[in-house]
Amino acid sequence: MPAPVITATSLTKKYKEFAAVDGISFEVAPGESFGLLGPNGAGKSTTMRMVGAVSTRTSGDLRILGFDPNEHGPEIRSQLGVVPQADNLDTE
């Protein structure tokens, strides 16, 4: 079986004392469709910012394509495609 594209183990992101993401773990295999669901404030966007190597994690382990996004952000971002919910392109 091929290595997972994303591996999160006890992934946590805190803002001061507030835990926006509190110890989640999951894997995404190559070719797999994966949904991250939850109510407003559940940490979905924060998790995706960590997966996209835009925000650093507080603790736990995260690997994207085998790389640690805290150390290899540019390499990871060069391999990812992100489609935002709202159009955020410049009008020019």
PDB file of N, CA, C and O in Angstrom, chain B, residues numbered from 101:
ATOM      1  N   MET B 101       0.851  -1.183   0.000  1.00  0.00           N
ATOM      2  CA  MET B 101       0.000   0.000   0.000  1.00  0.00           C
ATOM      3  C   MET B 101       0.897   1.246   0.000  1.00  0.00           C
ATOM      4  O   MET B 101       1.865   1.310   0.758  1.00  0.00           O
ATOM      5  N   PRO B 102       0.579   2.237  -0.848  1.00  0.00           N
ATOM      6  CA  PRO B 102       1.389   3.461  -0.887  1.00  0.00           C
ATOM      7  C   PRO B 102       1.279   4.265   0.412  1.00  0.00           C
ATOM      8  O   PRO B 102       0.304   4.156   1.155  1.00  0.00           O
ATOM      9  N   ALA B 103       2.300   5.065   0.655  1.00  0.00           N
ATOM     10  CA  ALA B 103       2.319   5.912   1.858  1.00  0.00           C
ATOM     11  C   ALA B 103       1.186   6.930   1.805  1.00  0.00           C
ATOM     12  O   ALA B 103       0.817   7.382   0.721  1.00  0.00           O
ATOM     13  N   PRO B 104       0.632   7.295   2.951  1.00  0.00           N
ATOM     14  CA  PRO B 104      -0.432   8.310   2.980  1.00  0.00           C
ATOM     15  C   PRO B 104       0.070   9.653   2.441  1.00  0.00           C
ATOM     16  O   PRO B 104       1.244   9.992   2.584  1.00  0.00           O
ATOM     17  N   VAL B 105      -0.830  10.400   1.828  1.00  0.00           N
ATOM     18  CA  VAL B 105      -0.531  11.747   1.352  1.00  0.00           C
ATOM     19  C   VAL B 105      -0.505  12.706   2.542  1.00  0.00           C
ATOM     20  O   VAL B 105       0.331  13.608   2.604  1.00  0.00           O
ATOM     21  N   ILE B 106      -1.420  12.504   3.479  1.00  0.00           N
ATOM     22  CA  ILE B 106      -1.497  13.317   4.696  1.00  0.00           C
ATOM     23  C   ILE B 106      -1.572  12.377   5.892  1.00  0.00           C
ATOM     24  O   ILE B 106      -2.359  11.430   5.901  1.00  0.00           O
ATOM     25  N   THR B 107      -0.754  12.643   6.893  1.00  0.00           N
ATOM     26  CA  THR B 107      -0.828  11.932   8.168  1.00  0.00           C
ATOM     27  C   THR B 107      -0.804  12.959   9.288  1.00  0.00           C
ATOM     28  O   THR B 107       0.153  13.722   9.419  1.00  0.00           O
ATOM     29  N   ALA B 108      -1.851  12.976  10.087  1.00  0.00           N
ATOM     30  CA  ALA B 108      -1.930  13.853  11.261  1.00  0.00           C
ATOM     31  C   ALA B 108      -2.067  12.971  12.491  1.00  0.00           C
ATOM     32  O   ALA B 108      -2.917  12.082  12.538  1.00  0.00           O
ATOM     33  N   THR B 109      -1.228  13.223  13.483  1.00  0.00           N
ATOM     34  CA  THR B 109      -1.250  12.448  14.720  1.00  0.00           C
ATOM     35  C   THR B 109      -1.276  13.403  15.907  1.00  0.00           C
ATOM     36  O   THR B 109      -0.332  14.163  16.123  1.00  0.00           O
ATOM     37  N   SER B 110      -2.357  13.361  16.669  1.00  0.00           N
ATOM     38  CA  SER B 110      -2.524  14.229  17.848  1.00  0.00           C
ATOM     39  C   SER B 110      -2.270  15.698  17.501  1.00  0.00           C
ATOM     40  O   SER B 110      -1.643  16.427  18.270  1.00  0.00           O
ATOM     41  N   LEU B 111      -2.760  16.117  16.345  1.00  0.00           N
ATOM     42  CA  LEU B 111      -2.531  17.473  15.834  1.00  0.00           C
ATOM     43  C   LEU B 111      -3.270  18.497  16.691  1.00  0.00           C
ATOM     44  O   LEU B 111      -4.473  18.379  16.923  1.00  0.00           O
ATOM     45  N   THR B 112      -2.533  19.502  17.157  1.00  0.00           N
ATOM     46  CA  THR B 112      -3.091  20.523  18.043  1.00  0.00           C
ATOM     47  C   THR B 112      -2.625  21.901  17.606  1.00  0.00           C
ATOM     48  O   THR B 112      -1.464  22.092  17.243  1.00  0.00           O
ATOM     49  N   LYS B 113      -3.544  22.859  17.644  1.00  0.00           N
ATOM     50  CA  LYS B 113      -3.220  24.267  17.399  1.00  0.00           C
ATOM     51  C   LYS B 113      -3.892  25.084  18.483  1.00  0.00           C
ATOM     52  O   LYS B 113      -5.115  25.060  18.629  1.00  0.00           O
ATOM     53  N   LYS B 114      -3.077  25.813  19.246  1.00  0.00           N
ATOM     54  CA  LYS B 114      -3.606  26.664  20.315  1.00  0.00           C
ATOM     55  C   LYS B 114      -3.293  28.118  20.014  1.00  0.00           C
ATOM     56  O   LYS B 114      -2.235  28.454  19.482  1.00  0.00           O
ATOM     57  N   TYR B 115      -4.239  28.964  20.367  1.00  0.00           N
ATOM     58  CA  TYR B 115      -4.050  30.405  20.359  1.00  0.00           C
ATOM     59  C   TYR B 115      -4.126  30.830  21.819  1.00  0.00           C
ATOM     60  O   TYR B 115      -5.211  30.910  22.396  1.00  0.00           O
ATOM     61  N   LYS B 116      -2.974  31.101  22.408  1.00  0.00           N
ATOM     62  CA  LYS B 116      -2.861  31.328  23.856  1.00  0.00           C
ATOM     63  C   LYS B 116      -3.404  30.095  24.568  1.00  0.00           C
ATOM     64  O   LYS B 116      -2.819  29.020  24.436  1.00  0.00           O
ATOM     65  N   GLU B 117      -4.484  30.205  25.307  1.00  0.00           N
ATOM     66  CA  GLU B 117      -5.033  29.048  26.024  1.00  0.00           C
ATOM     67  C   GLU B 117      -6.164  28.353  25.259  1.00  0.00           C
ATOM     68  O   GLU B 117      -6.621  27.291  25.681  1.00  0.00           O
ATOM     69  N   PHE B 118      -6.626  28.933  24.138  1.00  0.00           N
ATOM     70  CA  PHE B 118      -7.741  28.373  23.370  1.00  0.00           C
ATOM     71  C   PHE B 118      -7.225  27.339  22.374  1.00  0.00           C
ATOM     72  O   PHE B 118      -6.376  27.648  21.538  1.00  0.00           O
ATOM     73  N   ALA B 119      -7.735  26.115  22.462  1.00  0.00           N
ATOM     74  CA  ALA B 119      -7.360  25.049  21.530  1.00  0.00           C
ATOM     75  C   ALA B 119      -8.320  25.067  20.348  1.00  0.00           C
ATOM     76  O   ALA B 119      -9.451  24.592  20.455  1.00  0.00           O
ATOM     77  N   ALA B 120      -7.872  25.612  19.222  1.00  0.00           N
ATOM     78  CA  ALA B 120      -8.696  25.632  18.012  1.00  0.00           C
ATOM     79  C   ALA B 120      -8.785  24.233  17.403  1.00  0.00           C
ATOM     80  O   ALA B 120      -9.822  23.854  16.859  1.00  0.00           O
ATOM     81  N   VAL B 121      -7.709  23.476  17.495  1.00  0.00           N
ATOM     82  CA  VAL B 121      -7.658  22.072  17.074  1.00  0.00           C
ATOM     83  C   VAL B 121      -7.036  21.325  18.248  1.00  0.00           C
ATOM     84  O   VAL B 121      -5.966  21.692  18.732  1.00  0.00           O
ATOM     85  N   ASP B 122      -7.717  20.271  18.700  1.00  0.00           N
ATOM     86  CA  ASP B 122      -7.312  19.644  19.961  1.00  0.00           C
ATOM     87  C   ASP B 122      -7.059  18.149  19.803  1.00  0.00           C
ATOM     88  O   ASP B 122      -7.908  17.331  20.156  1.00  0.00           O
ATOM     89  N   GLY B 123      -5.894  17.793  19.272  1.00  0.00           N
ATOM     90  CA  GLY B 123      -5.465  16.401  19.264  1.00  0.00           C
ATOM     91  C   GLY B 123      -6.132  15.504  18.241  1.00  0.00           C
ATOM     92  O   GLY B 123      -6.411  14.343  18.542  1.00  0.00           O
ATOM     93  N   ILE B 124      -6.402  16.007  17.026  1.00  0.00           N
ATOM     94  CA  ILE B 124      -7.039  15.150  16.019  1.00  0.00           C
ATOM     95  C   ILE B 124      -5.994  14.296  15.306  1.00  0.00           C
ATOM     96  O   ILE B 124      -4.834  14.688  15.183  1.00  0.00           O
ATOM     97  N   SER B 125      -6.416  13.137  14.846  1.00  0.00           N
ATOM     98  CA  SER B 125      -5.560  12.224  14.097  1.00  0.00           C
ATOM     99  C   SER B 125      -6.343  11.699  12.904  1.00  0.00           C
ATOM    100  O   SER B 125      -7.512  11.335  13.029  1.00  0.00           O
ATOM    101  N   PHE B 126      -5.688  11.662  11.742  1.00  0.00           N
ATOM    102  CA  PHE B 126      -6.310  11.108  10.539  1.00  0.00           C
ATOM    103  C   PHE B 126      -5.235  10.861   9.492  1.00  0.00           C
ATOM    104  O   PHE B 126      -4.127  11.390   9.579  1.00  0.00           O
ATOM    105  N   GLU B 127      -5.584  10.044   8.494  1.00  0.00           N
ATOM    106  CA  GLU B 127      -4.720   9.798   7.340  1.00  0.00           C
ATOM    107  C   GLU B 127      -5.549   9.926   6.077  1.00  0.00           C
ATOM    108  O   GLU B 127      -6.745   9.632   6.066  1.00  0.00           O
ATOM    109  N   VAL B 128      -4.894  10.371   5.013  1.00  0.00           N
ATOM    110  CA  VAL B 128      -5.517  10.433   3.695  1.00  0.00           C
ATOM    111  C   VAL B 128      -4.598   9.679   2.739  1.00  0.00           C
ATOM    112  O   VAL B 128      -3.429  10.030   2.577  1.00  0.00           O
ATOM    113  N   ALA B 129      -5.139   8.641   2.111  1.00  0.00           N
ATOM    114  CA  ALA B 129      -4.372   7.820   1.179  1.00  0.00           C
ATOM    115  C   ALA B 129      -4.373   8.458  -0.210  1.00  0.00           C
ATOM    116  O   ALA B 129      -5.270   9.239  -0.526  1.00  0.00           O
ATOM    117  N   PRO B 130      -3.382   8.138  -1.040  1.00  0.00           N
ATOM    118  CA  PRO B 130      -3.377   8.653  -2.412  1.00  0.00           C
ATOM    119  C   PRO B 130      -4.666   8.269  -3.140  1.00  0.00           C
ATOM    120  O   PRO B 130      -5.093   7.116  -3.081  1.00  0.00           O
ATOM    121  N   GLY B 131      -5.276   9.219  -3.817  1.00  0.00           N
ATOM    122  CA  GLY B 131      -6.504   8.987  -4.571  1.00  0.00           C
ATOM    123  C   GLY B 131      -7.770   8.969  -3.746  1.00  0.00           C
ATOM    124  O   GLY B 131      -8.863   8.868  -4.302  1.00  0.00           O
ATOM    125  N   GLU B 132      -7.653   9.063  -2.446  1.00  0.00           N
ATOM    126  CA  GLU B 132      -8.812   9.014  -1.557  1.00  0.00           C
ATOM    127  C   GLU B 132      -9.499  10.374  -1.492  1.00  0.00           C
ATOM    128  O   GLU B 132      -8.838  11.412  -1.470  1.00  0.00           O
ATOM    129  N   SER B 133     -10.824  10.361  -1.461  1.00  0.00           N
ATOM    130  CA  SER B 133     -11.599  11.572  -1.175  1.00  0.00           C
ATOM    131  C   SER B 133     -11.765  11.659   0.330  1.00  0.00           C
ATOM    132  O   SER B 133     -12.080  10.670   0.990  1.00  0.00           O
ATOM    133  N   PHE B 134     -11.550  12.852   0.866  1.00  0.00           N
ATOM    134  CA  PHE B 134     -11.567  13.030   2.313  1.00  0.00           C
ATOM    135  C   PHE B 134     -12.370  14.271   2.637  1.00  0.00           C
ATOM    136  O   PHE B 134     -12.138  15.333   2.059  1.00  0.00           O
ATOM    137  N   GLY B 135     -13.311  14.146   3.557  1.00  0.00           N
ATOM    138  CA  GLY B 135     -14.115  15.293   3.982  1.00  0.00           C
ATOM    139  C   GLY B 135     -13.798  15.658   5.415  1.00  0.00           C
ATOM    140  O   GLY B 135     -13.659  14.790   6.276  1.00  0.00           O
ATOM    141  N   LEU B 136     -13.685  16.940   5.660  1.00  0.00           N
ATOM    142  CA  LEU B 136     -13.449  17.450   7.010  1.00  0.00           C
ATOM    143  C   LEU B 136     -14.694  18.233   7.388  1.00  0.00           C
ATOM    144  O   LEU B 136     -14.890  19.362   6.939  1.00  0.00           O
ATOM    145  N   LEU B 137     -15.539  17.621   8.220  1.00  0.00           N
ATOM    146  CA  LEU B 137     -16.851  18.177   8.537  1.00  0.00           C
ATOM    147  C   LEU B 137     -16.949  18.547  10.003  1.00  0.00           C
ATOM    148  O   LEU B 137     -16.311  17.927  10.855  1.00  0.00           O
ATOM    149  N   GLY B 138     -17.755  19.564  10.294  1.00  0.00           N
ATOM    150  CA  GLY B 138     -17.989  19.956  11.677  1.00  0.00           C
ATOM    151  C   GLY B 138     -18.687  21.293  11.726  1.00  0.00           C
ATOM    152  O   GLY B 138     -18.755  21.998  10.719  1.00  0.00           O
ATOM    153  N   PRO B 139     -19.208  21.653  12.886  1.00  0.00           N
ATOM    154  CA  PRO B 139     -19.911  22.933  13.022  1.00  0.00           C
ATOM    155  C   PRO B 139     -18.932  24.109  12.982  1.00  0.00           C
ATOM    156  O   PRO B 139     -17.717  23.923  13.052  1.00  0.00           O
ATOM    157  N   ASN B 140     -19.477  25.314  12.868  1.00  0.00           N
ATOM    158  CA  ASN B 140     -18.653  26.515  12.928  1.00  0.00           C
ATOM    159  C   ASN B 140     -17.818  26.493  14.201  1.00  0.00           C
ATOM    160  O   ASN B 140     -18.315  26.154  15.275  1.00  0.00           O
ATOM    161  N   GLY B 141     -16.555  26.852  14.075  1.00  0.00           N
ATOM    162  CA  GLY B 141     -15.675  26.899  15.236  1.00  0.00           C
ATOM    163  C   GLY B 141     -15.051  25.571  15.619  1.00  0.00           C
ATOM    164  O   GLY B 141     -14.369  25.486  16.640  1.00  0.00           O
ATOM    165  N   ALA B 142     -15.268  24.525  14.816  1.00  0.00           N
ATOM    166  CA  ALA B 142     -14.745  23.197  15.158  1.00  0.00           C
ATOM    167  C   ALA B 142     -13.262  23.025  14.839  1.00  0.00           C
ATOM    168  O   ALA B 142     -12.649  22.057  15.287  1.00  0.00           O
ATOM    169  N   GLY B 143     -12.676  23.947  14.074  1.00  0.00           N
ATOM    170  CA  GLY B 143     -11.259  23.861  13.746  1.00  0.00           C
ATOM    171  C   GLY B 143     -10.954  23.386  12.340  1.00  0.00           C
ATOM    172  O   GLY B 143      -9.804  23.074  12.032  1.00  0.00           O
ATOM    173  N   LYS B 144     -11.967  23.324  11.474  1.00  0.00           N
ATOM    174  CA  LYS B 144     -11.756  22.850  10.101  1.00  0.00           C
ATOM    175  C   LYS B 144     -10.805  23.764   9.334  1.00  0.00           C
ATOM    176  O   LYS B 144      -9.846  23.289   8.727  1.00  0.00           O
ATOM    177  N   SER B 145     -11.058  25.053   9.355  1.00  0.00           N
ATOM    178  CA  SER B 145     -10.207  26.002   8.623  1.00  0.00           C
ATOM    179  C   SER B 145      -8.801  26.036   9.202  1.00  0.00           C
ATOM    180  O   SER B 145      -7.825  26.112   8.455  1.00  0.00           O
ATOM    181  N   THR B 146      -8.689  25.980  10.505  1.00  0.00           N
ATOM    182  CA  THR B 146      -7.372  25.962  11.150  1.00  0.00           C
ATOM    183  C   THR B 146      -6.606  24.709  10.740  1.00  0.00           C
ATOM    184  O   THR B 146      -5.407  24.775  10.469  1.00  0.00           O
ATOM    185  N   THR B 147      -7.289  23.572  10.691  1.00  0.00           N
ATOM    186  CA  THR B 147      -6.649  22.330  10.252  1.00  0.00           C
ATOM    187  C   THR B 147      -6.165  22.464   8.819  1.00  0.00           C
ATOM    188  O   THR B 147      -5.045  22.059   8.506  1.00  0.00           O
ATOM    189  N   MET B 148      -6.990  23.024   7.945  1.00  0.00           N
ATOM    190  CA  MET B 148      -6.595  23.173   6.545  1.00  0.00           C
ATOM    191  C   MET B 148      -5.441  24.158   6.386  1.00  0.00           C
ATOM    192  O   MET B 148      -4.612  23.990   5.492  1.00  0.00           O
ATOM    193  N   ARG B 149      -5.371  25.176   7.229  1.00  0.00           N
ATOM    194  CA  ARG B 149      -4.223  26.093   7.183  1.00  0.00           C
ATOM    195  C   ARG B 149      -2.935  25.363   7.574  1.00  0.00           C
ATOM    196  O   ARG B 149      -1.872  25.637   7.017  1.00  0.00           O
ATOM    197  N   MET B 150      -3.030  24.442   8.524  1.00  0.00           N
ATOM    198  CA  MET B 150      -1.843  23.650   8.883  1.00  0.00           C
ATOM    199  C   MET B 150      -1.483  22.684   7.762  1.00  0.00           C
ATOM    200  O   MET B 150      -0.306  22.537   7.431  1.00  0.00           O
ATOM    201  N   VAL B 151      -2.483  22.020   7.171  1.00  0.00           N
ATOM    202  CA  VAL B 151      -2.240  21.101   6.060  1.00  0.00           C
ATOM    203  C   VAL B 151      -1.633  21.848   4.875  1.00  0.00           C
ATOM    204  O   VAL B 151      -0.756  21.319   4.192  1.00  0.00           O
ATOM    205  N   GLY B 152      -2.088  23.061   4.631  1.00  0.00           N
ATOM    206  CA  GLY B 152      -1.571  23.871   3.531  1.00  0.00           C
ATOM    207  C   GLY B 152      -0.260  24.565   3.825  1.00  0.00           C
ATOM    208  O   GLY B 152       0.212  25.359   3.012  1.00  0.00           O
ATOM    209  N   ALA B 153       0.337  24.283   4.970  1.00  0.00           N
ATOM    210  CA  ALA B 153       1.631  24.855   5.365  1.00  0.00           C
ATOM    211  C   ALA B 153       1.580  26.375   5.446  1.00  0.00           C
ATOM    212  O   ALA B 153       2.554  27.059   5.134  1.00  0.00           O
ATOM    213  N   VAL B 154       0.424  26.894   5.871  1.00  0.00           N
ATOM    214  CA  VAL B 154       0.252  28.335   6.044  1.00  0.00           C
ATOM    215  C   VAL B 154       0.335  28.701   7.519  1.00  0.00           C
ATOM    216  O   VAL B 154       0.738  29.813   7.859  1.00  0.00           O
ATOM    217  N   SER B 155      -0.041  27.783   8.392  1.00  0.00           N
ATOM    218  CA  SER B 155      -0.035  27.998   9.838  1.00  0.00           C
ATOM    219  C   SER B 155       0.713  26.841  10.501  1.00  0.00           C
ATOM    220  O   SER B 155       0.554  25.686  10.104  1.00  0.00           O
ATOM    221  N   THR B 156       1.525  27.151  11.505  1.00  0.00           N
ATOM    222  CA  THR B 156       2.269  26.096  12.196  1.00  0.00           C
ATOM    223  C   THR B 156       1.409  25.443  13.272  1.00  0.00           C
ATOM    224  O   THR B 156       0.506  26.074  13.822  1.00  0.00           O
ATOM    225  N   ARG B 157       1.692  24.190  13.566  1.00  0.00           N
ATOM    226  CA  ARG B 157       0.981  23.484  14.624  1.00  0.00           C
ATOM    227  C   ARG B 157       1.629  23.809  15.963  1.00  0.00           C
ATOM    228  O   ARG B 157       2.796  24.197  16.024  1.00  0.00           O
ATOM    229  N   THR B 158       0.864  23.647  17.024  1.00  0.00           N
ATOM    230  CA  THR B 158       1.395  23.826  18.374  1.00  0.00           C
ATOM    231  C   THR B 158       2.053  22.540  18.860  1.00  0.00           C
ATOM    232  O   THR B 158       3.126  22.570  19.462  1.00  0.00           O
ATOM    233  N   SER B 159       1.399  21.406  18.593  1.00  0.00           N
ATOM    234  CA  SER B 159       1.970  20.114  18.982  1.00  0.00           C
ATOM    235  C   SER B 159       1.376  19.023  18.110  1.00  0.00           C
ATOM    236  O   SER B 159       0.507  19.277  17.275  1.00  0.00           O
ATOM    237  N   GLY B 160       1.854  17.813  18.315  1.00  0.00           N
ATOM    238  CA  GLY B 160       1.444  16.692  17.489  1.00  0.00           C
ATOM    239  C   GLY B 160       2.355  16.584  16.284  1.00  0.00           C
ATOM    240  O   GLY B 160       3.350  17.302  16.179  1.00  0.00           O
ATOM    241  N   ASP B 161       2.013  15.688  15.378  1.00  0.00           N
ATOM    242  CA  ASP B 161       2.824  15.483  14.180  1.00  0.00           C
ATOM    243  C   ASP B 161       1.938  15.605  12.950  1.00  0.00           C
ATOM    244  O   ASP B 161       0.793  15.153  12.948  1.00  0.00           O
ATOM    245  N   LEU B 162       2.476  16.217  11.910  1.00  0.00           N
ATOM    246  CA  LEU B 162       1.768  16.371  10.645  1.00  0.00           C
ATOM    247  C   LEU B 162       2.762  16.153   9.524  1.00  0.00           C
ATOM    248  O   LEU B 162       3.839  16.750   9.513  1.00  0.00           O
ATOM    249  N   ARG B 163       2.403  15.301   8.585  1.00  0.00           N
ATOM    250  CA  ARG B 163       3.228  15.043   7.403  1.00  0.00           C
ATOM    251  C   ARG B 163       2.349  15.202   6.174  1.00  0.00           C
ATOM    252  O   ARG B 163       1.265  14.625   6.086  1.00  0.00           O
ATOM    253  N   ILE B 164       2.831  15.990   5.236  1.00  0.00           N
ATOM    254  CA  ILE B 164       2.161  16.197   3.959  1.00  0.00           C
ATOM    255  C   ILE B 164       3.140  15.742   2.884  1.00  0.00           C
ATOM    256  O   ILE B 164       4.221  16.314   2.751  1.00  0.00           O
ATOM    257  N   LEU B 165       2.775  14.723   2.118  1.00  0.00           N
ATOM    258  CA  LEU B 165       3.654  14.149   1.109  1.00  0.00           C
ATOM    259  C   LEU B 165       4.998  13.743   1.720  1.00  0.00           C
ATOM    260  O   LEU B 165       6.034  13.793   1.057  1.00  0.00           O
ATOM    261  N   GLY B 166       4.964  13.340   2.992  1.00  0.00           N
ATOM    262  CA  GLY B 166       6.165  12.917   3.695  1.00  0.00           C
ATOM    263  C   GLY B 166       6.961  14.038   4.341  1.00  0.00           C
ATOM    264  O   GLY B 166       7.945  13.774   5.033  1.00  0.00           O
ATOM    265  N   PHE B 167       6.553  15.289   4.130  1.00  0.00           N
ATOM    266  CA  PHE B 167       7.277  16.446   4.661  1.00  0.00           C
ATOM    267  C   PHE B 167       6.574  17.035   5.876  1.00  0.00           C
ATOM    268  O   PHE B 167       5.351  16.962   6.001  1.00  0.00           O
ATOM    269  N   ASP B 168       7.362  17.615   6.763  1.00  0.00           N
ATOM    270  CA  ASP B 168       6.841  18.357   7.908  1.00  0.00           C
ATOM    271  C   ASP B 168       6.550  19.786   7.442  1.00  0.00           C
ATOM    272  O   ASP B 168       7.480  20.500   7.066  1.00  0.00           O
ATOM    273  N   PRO B 169       5.284  20.223   7.457  1.00  0.00           N
ATOM    274  CA  PRO B 169       4.967  21.565   6.964  1.00  0.00           C
ATOM    275  C   PRO B 169       5.585  22.689   7.789  1.00  0.00           C
ATOM    276  O   PRO B 169       5.746  23.796   7.275  1.00  0.00           O
ATOM    277  N   ASN B 170       5.936  22.442   9.046  1.00  0.00           N
ATOM    278  CA  ASN B 170       6.606  23.477   9.838  1.00  0.00           C
ATOM    279  C   ASN B 170       8.014  23.748   9.318  1.00  0.00           C
ATOM    280  O   ASN B 170       8.566  24.824   9.549  1.00  0.00           O
ATOM    281  N   GLU B 171       8.595  22.776   8.616  1.00  0.00           N
ATOM    282  CA  GLU B 171       9.968  22.913   8.118  1.00  0.00           C
ATOM    283  C   GLU B 171      10.059  23.020   6.601  1.00  0.00           C
ATOM    284  O   GLU B 171      11.048  23.536   6.081  1.00  0.00           O
ATOM    285  N   HIS B 172       9.047  22.543   5.883  1.00  0.00           N
ATOM    286  CA  HIS B 172       9.121  22.469   4.420  1.00  0.00           C
ATOM    287  C   HIS B 172       7.903  23.106   3.749  1.00  0.00           C
ATOM    288  O   HIS B 172       7.386  22.576   2.766  1.00  0.00           O
ATOM    289  N   GLY B 173       7.451  24.227   4.272  1.00  0.00           N
ATOM    290  CA  GLY B 173       6.260  24.887   3.743  1.00  0.00           C
ATOM    291  C   GLY B 173       6.294  25.160   2.252  1.00  0.00           C
ATOM    292  O   GLY B 173       5.355  24.781   1.552  1.00  0.00           O
ATOM    293  N   PRO B 174       7.351  25.812   1.722  1.00  0.00           N
ATOM    294  CA  PRO B 174       7.373  26.107   0.286  1.00  0.00           C
ATOM    295  C   PRO B 174       7.308  24.857  -0.593  1.00  0.00           C
ATOM    296  O   PRO B 174       6.625  24.856  -1.617  1.00  0.00           O
ATOM    297  N   GLU B 175       8.014  23.797  -0.202  1.00  0.00           N
ATOM    298  CA  GLU B 175       7.986  22.563  -0.989  1.00  0.00           C
ATOM    299  C   GLU B 175       6.584  21.961  -1.004  1.00  0.00           C
ATOM    300  O   GLU B 175       6.118  21.489  -2.041  1.00  0.00           O
ATOM    301  N   ILE B 176       5.921  21.979   0.136  1.00  0.00           N
ATOM    302  CA  ILE B 176       4.566  21.431   0.219  1.00  0.00           C
ATOM    303  C   ILE B 176       3.603  22.278  -0.600  1.00  0.00           C
ATOM    304  O   ILE B 176       2.818  21.742  -1.383  1.00  0.00           O
ATOM    305  N   ARG B 177       3.655  23.596  -0.428  1.00  0.00           N
ATOM    306  CA  ARG B 177       2.734  24.478  -1.164  1.00  0.00           C
ATOM    307  C   ARG B 177       2.913  24.360  -2.673  1.00  0.00           C
ATOM    308  O   ARG B 177       1.954  24.546  -3.422  1.00  0.00           O
ATOM    309  N   SER B 178       4.128  24.053  -3.132  1.00  0.00           N
ATOM    310  CA  SER B 178       4.354  23.904  -4.574  1.00  0.00           C
ATOM    311  C   SER B 178       3.677  22.657  -5.132  1.00  0.00           C
ATOM    312  O   SER B 178       3.501  22.544  -6.345  1.00  0.00           O
ATOM    313  N   GLN B 179       3.295  21.720  -4.265  1.00  0.00           N
ATOM    314  CA  GLN B 179       2.655  20.474  -4.690  1.00  0.00           C
ATOM    315  C   GLN B 179       1.153  20.435  -4.435  1.00  0.00           C
ATOM    316  O   GLN B 179       0.482  19.494  -4.860  1.00  0.00           O
ATOM    317  N   LEU B 180       0.614  21.444  -3.748  1.00  0.00           N
ATOM    318  CA  LEU B 180      -0.805  21.461  -3.383  1.00  0.00           C
ATOM    319  C   LEU B 180      -1.605  22.370  -4.300  1.00  0.00           C
ATOM    320  O   LEU B 180      -1.091  23.355  -4.831  1.00  0.00           O
ATOM    321  N   GLY B 181      -2.856  22.023  -4.474  1.00  0.00           N
ATOM    322  CA  GLY B 181      -3.826  22.902  -5.116  1.00  0.00           C
ATOM    323  C   GLY B 181      -4.937  23.184  -4.121  1.00  0.00           C
ATOM    324  O   GLY B 181      -5.489  22.258  -3.525  1.00  0.00           O
ATOM    325  N   VAL B 182      -5.265  24.439  -3.939  1.00  0.00           N
ATOM    326  CA  VAL B 182      -6.300  24.826  -2.979  1.00  0.00           C
ATOM    327  C   VAL B 182      -7.396  25.575  -3.712  1.00  0.00           C
ATOM    328  O   VAL B 182      -7.120  26.502  -4.474  1.00  0.00           O
ATOM    329  N   VAL B 183      -8.636  25.178  -3.486  1.00  0.00           N
ATOM    330  CA  VAL B 183      -9.787  25.853  -4.073  1.00  0.00           C
ATOM    331  C   VAL B 183     -10.589  26.462  -2.926  1.00  0.00           C
ATOM    332  O   VAL B 183     -11.266  25.739  -2.195  1.00  0.00           O
ATOM    333  N   PRO B 184     -10.520  27.794  -2.760  1.00  0.00           N
ATOM    334  CA  PRO B 184     -11.267  28.420  -1.663  1.00  0.00           C
ATOM    335  C   PRO B 184     -12.764  28.423  -1.935  1.00  0.00           C
ATOM    336  O   PRO B 184     -13.204  28.330  -3.081  1.00  0.00           O
ATOM    337  N   GLN B 185     -13.531  28.530  -0.868  1.00  0.00           N
ATOM    338  CA  GLN B 185     -14.981  28.556  -1.002  1.00  0.00           C
ATOM    339  C   GLN B 185     -15.449  29.805  -1.741  1.00  0.00           C
ATOM    340  O   GLN B 185     -16.362  29.736  -2.564  1.00  0.00           O
ATOM    341  N   ALA B 186     -14.826  30.943  -1.450  1.00  0.00           N
ATOM    342  CA  ALA B 186     -15.203  32.208  -2.089  1.00  0.00           C
ATOM    343  C   ALA B 186     -14.087  32.646  -3.030  1.00  0.00           C
ATOM    344  O   ALA B 186     -12.911  32.407  -2.758  1.00  0.00           O
ATOM    345  N   ASP B 187     -14.456  33.285  -4.134  1.00  0.00           N
ATOM    346  CA  ASP B 187     -13.496  33.827  -5.087  1.00  0.00           C
ATOM    347  C   ASP B 187     -12.703  34.937  -4.404  1.00  0.00           C
ATOM    348  O   ASP B 187     -13.279  35.926  -3.951  1.00  0.00           O
ATOM    349  N   ASN B 188     -11.392  34.775  -4.330  1.00  0.00           N
ATOM    350  CA  ASN B 188     -10.568  35.794  -3.694  1.00  0.00           C
ATOM    351  C   ASN B 188      -9.514  36.354  -4.638  1.00  0.00           C
ATOM    352  O   ASN B 188      -8.473  36.841  -4.197  1.00  0.00           O
ATOM    353  N   LEU B 189      -9.786  36.285  -5.937  1.00  0.00           N
ATOM    354  CA  LEU B 189      -8.862  36.811  -6.933  1.00  0.00           C
ATOM    355  C   LEU B 189      -9.014  38.317  -7.055  1.00  0.00           C
ATOM    356  O   LEU B 189     -10.081  38.870  -6.788  1.00  0.00           O
ATOM    357  N   ASP B 190      -7.933  38.975  -7.462  1.00  0.00           N
ATOM    358  CA  ASP B 190      -7.993  40.412  -7.711  1.00  0.00           C
ATOM    359  C   ASP B 190      -8.928  40.695  -8.877  1.00  0.00           C
ATOM    360  O   ASP B 190      -9.065  39.872  -9.781  1.00  0.00           O
ATOM    361  N   THR B 191      -9.571  41.854  -8.858  1.00  0.00           N
ATOM    362  CA  THR B 191     -10.517  42.211  -9.922  1.00  0.00           C
ATOM    363  C   THR B 191      -9.814  42.673 -11.190  1.00  0.00           C
ATOM    364  O   THR B 191     -10.456  42.783 -12.235  1.00  0.00           O
ATOM    365  N   GLU B 192      -8.538  42.941 -11.132  1.00  0.00           N
ATOM    366  CA  GLU B 192      -7.785  43.414 -12.312  1.00  0.00           C
ATOM    367  C   GLU B 192      -7.485  42.296 -13.265  1.00  0.00           C
ATOM    368  O   GLU B 192      -6.862  42.521 -14.303  1.00  0.00           O
TER     369      GLU B 192
END
